């Protein structure tokens, strides 16, 4: 596996699971100092490869970071009808195969629910969680929908996988989904995310995203009350993809959650709050 800073050329390792499927794993390698392993749950859509500044986040703290590509993304085998918990169990299985113990679970956008699900399924292995612009468990109420610039994919997912795939064939990105600070972030340090989501992941088709959207709008398969670890909910107040009400809904459902608001951030710019959230969680672990 390559570990250079060019996030567009990283080679991922294929790992076989007990059920015969394979997933892809990115791994920065051994840690430079003792500490938890950082587990990144990628956005929707994505190939699953780590990119700057995620690589820098791990490197500067001397910690190992891994990412497991969810089914249907980036060449990972699909799993029709998967729940959020199903994909989280894949991550736990891979962590076991790699001998990983204590972790911090981190997730961006569609990866957020999966980070929370790992913490709910294996609380003894998770020291903390930080999610950025994470959806809340689905409820067909105005608080869940209001403020989304384009809710077509999620609404279509309510009709199932086939309907969501049909929508993908005609859907186009709505530029009003991002605000000015988002576009600045994509032109700057988060350019790797934009290239992966907008270019590299497209080559693998829409199945991963369709299955993500169906999983997000059906029962997750976990109970958020089972998340024992502290959770930091990083959220932009101007987010038009996953609006701020989702952070409020999550804070109400999780036992130990605190929002970290970013007033001028939308969906992408809020990622600037990830590194401070990781540092806060690491500080809480110190004796």
C-alpha positions as CSV (number, residue, x, y, z in Angstrom):
1,X,0.0,0.0,0.0
2,X,1.3,3.5,-0.8
3,X,1.5,6.1,1.8
4,X,2.5,9.2,-0.1
5,X,0.5,12.4,0.2
6,X,-1.1,12.1,-3.3
7,X,-4.6,11.0,-2.2
8,X,-5.6,10.2,-5.8
9,X,-3.1,7.3,-6.2
10,X,-3.4,5.4,-2.9
11,X,-3.6,1.7,-3.3
12,X,-6.2,0.0,-1.0
13,X,-5.8,-3.6,0.3
14,X,-8.6,-6.1,-0.4
15,X,-9.7,-8.0,2.7
16,X,-12.0,-11.0,2.7
17,X,-14.8,-11.3,5.2
18,X,-16.4,-14.3,6.8
19,X,-19.4,-14.2,4.5
20,X,-17.3,-14.3,1.4
21,X,-17.5,-10.6,0.5
22,X,-14.4,-8.5,0.2
23,X,-14.0,-4.9,1.4
24,X,-11.2,-2.4,0.7
25,X,-9.0,-1.1,3.5
26,X,-6.7,1.9,3.6
27,X,-4.2,1.9,6.5
28,X,-1.5,4.5,7.3
29,X,0.6,1.8,9.1
30,X,2.1,1.5,12.6
31,X,1.6,4.3,15.0
32,X,4.5,6.5,16.1
33,X,3.2,6.7,19.6
34,X,0.8,4.9,21.9
35,X,-2.9,5.9,21.4
36,X,-6.1,4.8,19.9
37,X,-6.4,3.9,16.2
38,X,-8.4,6.4,14.2
39,X,-11.1,4.8,12.2
40,X,-12.5,7.0,9.4
41,X,-16.0,6.3,7.9
42,X,-16.0,7.9,4.5
43,X,-18.5,10.2,2.9
44,X,-21.3,9.3,0.4
45,X,-20.1,8.8,-2.3
46,X,-16.4,7.9,-2.0
47,X,-13.9,5.2,-3.0
48,X,-12.9,4.9,0.7
49,X,-9.3,6.0,0.2
50,X,-7.8,8.3,2.8
51,X,-6.8,11.8,1.6
52,X,-5.2,14.9,2.9
53,X,-5.9,16.4,5.4
54,X,-7.1,13.1,7.0
55,X,-3.6,11.7,6.4
56,X,-2.1,14.8,8.0
57,X,-4.4,14.5,11.0
58,X,-3.1,11.0,11.8
59,X,0.6,11.8,10.9
60,X,0.8,14.9,13.1
61,X,-0.5,13.1,16.1
62,X,1.6,10.0,15.5
63,X,-1.5,7.8,15.3
64,X,-2.6,5.0,13.0
65,X,-5.7,5.6,10.8
66,X,-7.6,3.1,8.8
67,X,-10.7,3.3,6.6
68,X,-12.9,0.5,5.4
69,X,-14.8,1.0,2.1
70,X,-18.5,0.4,2.6
71,X,-20.2,-2.3,0.4
72,X,-20.7,-1.2,-3.2
73,X,-18.2,1.7,-3.1
74,X,-14.8,1.8,-4.8
75,X,-14.8,-1.9,-5.9
76,X,-15.9,-3.3,-2.6
77,X,-18.5,-6.1,-3.0
78,X,-22.1,-4.8,-2.7
79,X,-24.5,-6.0,-0.1
80,X,-28.1,-5.4,-1.2
81,X,-30.4,-4.5,1.7
82,X,-27.6,-3.6,4.0
83,X,-28.3,-1.7,7.1
84,X,-26.1,0.9,8.8
85,X,-25.3,-1.8,11.4
86,X,-24.3,-4.3,8.6
87,X,-21.6,-2.0,7.3
88,X,-20.5,-1.2,10.9
89,X,-20.0,-4.9,11.5
90,X,-17.7,-5.1,8.5
91,X,-15.5,-2.4,10.2
92,X,-15.5,-4.4,13.4
93,X,-14.5,-7.6,11.6
94,X,-11.7,-5.8,9.8
95,X,-10.5,-4.3,13.0
96,X,-10.4,-7.7,14.6
97,X,-8.4,-9.1,11.6
98,X,-5.9,-6.3,12.0
99,X,-5.5,-6.7,15.7
100,X,-6.9,-3.3,16.5
101,X,-8.2,-2.6,20.0
102,X,-9.2,0.8,21.3
103,X,-10.4,3.3,18.6
104,X,-11.7,6.7,18.0
105,X,-14.5,6.4,15.4
106,X,-14.7,9.3,13.0
107,X,-17.2,9.9,10.2
108,X,-18.1,12.5,7.6
109,X,-21.7,13.0,6.3
110,X,-23.0,9.5,5.4
111,X,-20.1,8.0,7.3
112,X,-21.3,9.5,10.5
113,X,-24.1,7.0,11.2
114,X,-21.7,4.2,10.6
115,X,-19.2,5.6,13.1
116,X,-22.0,5.9,15.7
117,X,-23.2,2.3,14.9
118,X,-19.7,0.9,15.6
119,X,-19.8,2.7,19.0
120,X,-23.2,1.2,19.7
121,X,-22.3,-2.3,18.7
122,X,-18.9,-2.5,20.5
123,X,-18.8,0.2,23.2
124,X,-15.9,-1.5,24.9
125,X,-13.7,-0.9,21.9
126,X,-14.6,2.8,21.3
127,X,-13.1,5.6,23.4
128,X,-14.8,8.4,21.5
129,X,-16.7,9.4,18.4
130,X,-16.5,12.6,16.2
131,X,-18.8,13.0,13.3
132,X,-19.1,15.9,10.9
133,X,-22.5,16.7,9.3
134,X,-23.9,13.4,10.2
135,X,-27.5,12.5,9.4
136,X,-29.8,11.5,12.3
137,X,-31.9,8.4,12.3
138,X,-34.7,8.7,9.8
139,X,-38.0,10.2,10.8
140,X,-40.5,11.5,8.2
141,X,-41.0,14.8,10.0
142,X,-40.2,18.4,8.9
143,X,-37.2,18.6,11.2
144,X,-35.5,15.8,9.3
145,X,-36.1,17.3,5.8
146,X,-36.3,21.0,6.2
147,X,-33.3,22.9,4.8
148,X,-32.0,20.3,2.4
149,X,-31.3,21.9,-1.0
150,X,-31.8,18.6,-2.8
151,X,-33.7,15.8,-1.0
152,X,-34.5,13.8,-4.2
153,X,-32.1,11.0,-3.5
154,X,-33.2,10.4,0.0
155,X,-36.9,10.7,-0.8
156,X,-36.5,8.2,-3.7
157,X,-34.7,5.8,-1.3
158,X,-37.9,5.5,0.7
159,X,-39.2,3.5,-2.3
160,X,-36.3,1.1,-2.2
161,X,-33.1,0.3,-4.0
162,X,-34.4,0.0,-7.5
163,X,-36.1,3.4,-7.3
164,X,-33.0,5.0,-5.9
165,X,-30.8,3.5,-8.7
166,X,-33.3,4.8,-11.3
167,X,-33.1,8.3,-9.7
168,X,-29.3,8.1,-9.9
169,X,-29.5,7.7,-13.7
170,X,-31.1,11.1,-14.1
171,X,-30.0,13.1,-11.0
172,X,-27.6,16.0,-11.3
173,X,-25.7,17.8,-8.6
174,X,-27.5,20.9,-7.3
175,X,-24.9,23.6,-6.8
176,X,-27.0,25.3,-4.2
177,X,-26.3,22.4,-1.9
178,X,-22.9,24.0,-1.0
179,X,-22.4,27.5,0.3
180,X,-19.5,29.8,-0.4
181,X,-17.3,28.5,2.4
182,X,-17.8,24.9,1.1
183,X,-16.6,25.9,-2.4
184,X,-13.6,27.6,-0.8
185,X,-12.8,24.4,1.1
186,X,-13.1,22.3,-2.0
187,X,-10.7,24.7,-3.8
188,X,-8.3,24.4,-0.9
189,X,-7.3,21.7,1.6
190,X,-10.4,19.5,0.9
191,X,-9.8,19.3,-2.8
192,X,-9.0,15.5,-2.5
193,X,-12.4,14.9,-1.1
194,X,-14.0,16.7,-4.0
195,X,-12.0,14.8,-6.6
196,X,-12.8,11.5,-5.1
197,X,-16.5,12.1,-4.6
198,X,-17.0,13.9,-7.9
199,X,-14.7,12.0,-10.2
200,X,-13.0,8.8,-8.8
201,X,-16.0,7.3,-7.2
202,X,-18.1,7.8,-10.3
203,X,-16.2,5.0,-12.1
204,X,-17.7,2.4,-9.7
205,X,-21.3,3.3,-10.4
206,X,-24.2,4.4,-8.1
207,X,-24.8,1.2,-6.1
208,X,-22.8,2.3,-3.0
209,X,-24.6,5.6,-2.8
210,X,-28.0,4.1,-3.4
211,X,-27.5,1.5,-0.7
212,X,-26.3,4.1,1.7
213,X,-29.4,6.3,1.1
214,X,-31.7,3.3,1.6
215,X,-29.8,2.3,4.8
216,X,-30.1,5.9,6.1
217,X,-33.8,6.1,5.6
218,X,-34.6,2.7,7.1
219,X,-33.9,1.4,10.7
220,X,-30.2,1.6,11.4
221,X,-30.1,-1.7,13.3
222,X,-28.6,-0.1,16.4
223,X,-29.8,1.8,19.4
224,X,-28.1,5.1,19.9
225,X,-28.7,4.9,23.7
226,X,-26.1,2.1,23.6
227,X,-23.3,4.5,22.7
228,X,-21.3,4.8,25.9
229,X,-18.5,6.9,24.5
230,X,-18.4,10.7,24.3
231,X,-19.6,12.0,21.0
232,X,-18.7,15.3,19.4
233,X,-21.2,16.4,16.7
234,X,-19.4,18.8,14.4
235,X,-22.0,20.8,12.4
236,X,-22.1,23.8,10.1
237,X,-25.0,26.1,10.8
238,X,-25.3,26.8,7.0
239,X,-25.3,23.2,5.9
240,X,-27.8,22.6,3.1
241,X,-27.1,18.9,2.6
242,X,-27.5,17.7,6.2
243,X,-29.1,20.7,8.0
244,X,-28.3,21.7,11.6
245,X,-31.5,20.1,13.0
246,X,-29.8,16.7,12.5
247,X,-27.1,17.5,15.0
248,X,-29.9,18.5,17.4
249,X,-31.7,15.3,16.9
250,X,-28.6,13.3,17.4
251,X,-27.7,15.2,20.6
252,X,-31.1,14.3,22.0
253,X,-30.8,10.6,21.1
254,X,-27.2,10.0,22.4
255,X,-26.3,9.8,26.1
256,X,-23.0,11.7,25.9
257,X,-23.1,13.9,22.9
258,X,-22.2,17.6,22.5
259,X,-22.6,19.7,19.3
260,X,-19.6,21.7,18.1
261,X,-21.2,24.4,15.9
262,X,-19.4,26.3,13.1
263,X,-21.5,29.3,12.3
264,X,-20.2,30.1,8.8
265,X,-19.7,26.5,7.6
266,X,-21.8,24.5,5.2
267,X,-21.5,20.8,4.5
268,X,-17.8,20.7,3.5
269,X,-16.3,23.6,5.4
270,X,-17.4,22.0,8.7
271,X,-14.7,19.4,8.1
272,X,-12.3,22.0,9.5
273,X,-13.7,21.1,12.9
274,X,-12.7,17.4,12.7
275,X,-9.1,17.9,13.9
276,X,-10.0,20.0,16.9
277,X,-12.7,17.4,17.8
278,X,-10.1,14.6,17.6
279,X,-7.8,16.6,19.9
280,X,-10.6,17.2,22.4
281,X,-11.3,13.5,22.5
282,X,-7.7,12.6,22.9
283,X,-7.3,15.1,25.7
284,X,-10.2,13.5,27.5
285,X,-8.4,10.1,27.4
286,X,-5.3,11.4,29.1
287,X,-4.9,10.4,32.8
